[in-house]
Amino acid sequence: MNTIAQVISPEDLLKHWQGHRNLTRRVIEAFPEKEFFEFSIGGMRPFSALTSELLAIGGPALKATVEREEKPYQESSEKLESKSDYLKKWDEETGEINEYWSKLKIEDFSETFNLFGQYNSPIVENILYFIDNEIHHRGQGYVYLRALGIEPPYFWER
């Protein structure tokens, strides 16, 4: 008999990821407009650039995964000029993630996919990378907010 070992359901994994996305959205909201685009510490990129990376991974990478399209990583050429542009795009991507997530079958999570043509791993590991990468960059945003004297959202309120 074939069985699939499972620790967390796909629905709960999506809920976990979307909880992180909700928190990252609140970090974006906490930035003053100017600092969102200009503030950095120690040579790190401004939070707008980090957010652009997250936008290039979330929805587009999940779509590529579902469609099994091995295309190189590429940030959007769409010009986002304000924090509200970023938030609008963030919300659009949230919808895209939900749309493509619904197309994944439980069997897909253990299949190997060559994400961006360079990360040949089981799909579940790629999804965990999406989440881990977002947490990493959100942590940078927390450091920026604290340096600006702004209290960031509580990390546990996802």
N, C-alpha and C positions, 0 to 999 in steps of 0.2 A: 504494500500500500504506500503510495506517495503522499507525504504530508510536508507542509511548509512550516518550518519553525518560525514563530512570530512572537516578538516581545511587545510590540506596539502596533496597533492597527493603522492602516493608511489614513483613516479619518483622524485619528489622534495625532499622527505625525504632521498632517496638514494643519491641524489646530495649533500644534506646538510652533510650527513655522510661522503661521499667521500671527500668533501671539508675539513672536519676535519682530515681525514686520510692523505690527501695531506700535510696539515700543520704539522701534527705529523711526517710525513716522513722527512720534512725539518728540524724539530728539531733534529731528529736522525742524519741527515747529518751534522748539525752544531757542534756536539760533536767531540772533538779530540778522536782518537781511544782509548787511555789509559783511559781517563776520562769517556768515555762511559761505561766502565766496572768497574771502581774503585771509581769514585767520588761520594760522598754522603754527606749529611748535616743532622745533628740532628737525626741520626739513620735511616733515610729513605734509601730505597734500591737504588743501582745504577740504572741509566736510562736503562741499558741493561736488568736488572731484571724487571723493570716496562714495558719495551717493550715486554718482554717474556709474561707477563700477558696479554697485549693487543693482542698479537698474539694468545693466547689461547682462547680469547673471540671472537674476530671479526668473522673470517671465520668459525671456528669450532662450535661456538654457533649458528650462523645463520643456518649452515648446520643441526645441531641437531634440531633446531626449525622447519625448513622446513620438515624434515623427522620425526618429532615428536618423537625423540629418547631422552628419559630422562636418560642421563648418567651424572655421577658426573663431576664437574669441575676438569680439569687436564691439567697442562702445558705440552707441548710437551717434549718428551724425546730426540728429535733431538738436537744434540749439535751444537749450533751456536757459532762460535769462533771468528768472526770478525764483525765489523760494516757492512761491505759489505754483509756478510751472513744474517744479520738482515734485511738489505734493500731488498735483494733478496726475502727473506721470506715475507716481508711486501708486496711487489709487487705481489707475488703469492697469498697471502690472499685477496688482492684487487680484483683479478680476481675471486677468489672463492666467495667472497661476491656478486659480480655482477652476477655470475652464479646462486647462490641460491636465490638471490633477485628476479630474473626473474621467479622463480617458486612460489613465493607468490601471492596469489589472494587477492583482496581487502577485501574479507570476512575474510581472515586469521588474519588480524591485530587485530580484536576484540576477536578472540578466545583465551581461556586461555591455556597456556602451562606451564608445570612445568620445567623451565629451570634449568639444572644441578640437577634436582630432588629436588630442594629446593626453587625455586622462582616461585611460582604458580601465574602467572599474565597474563593479556592480552599480546599477542605477541608485540603489539606496545609499551607497557611499557618496555618489555625486550629490545627491540631495542633502546629505549631512554636511557636505562641503559648502553648499549654498548657505546653509544655516550658520555654520561655523565662521565663514567669511564675513557674514553680516554681523555676527556678534563681535568679531575682532574689530571691524571698522566702527561699529557703534561704540565700542570701548574708547577708540580714539576720539570720537565725538564727545564722550563723557569728560575726557581730559580737557578738551578744548572748552567745553562749557564751564567746567570748574575754574580754568585759568581766566575765563572771562567774568568770573564772579556770579555765574548763573547756576542755580541748583538744577541738576538734571533730573529727569523722571526716575522714580524708583525702579531699579532693574527687575524687581520681582513682580511688578504690575504689568503683566503682559496680557 
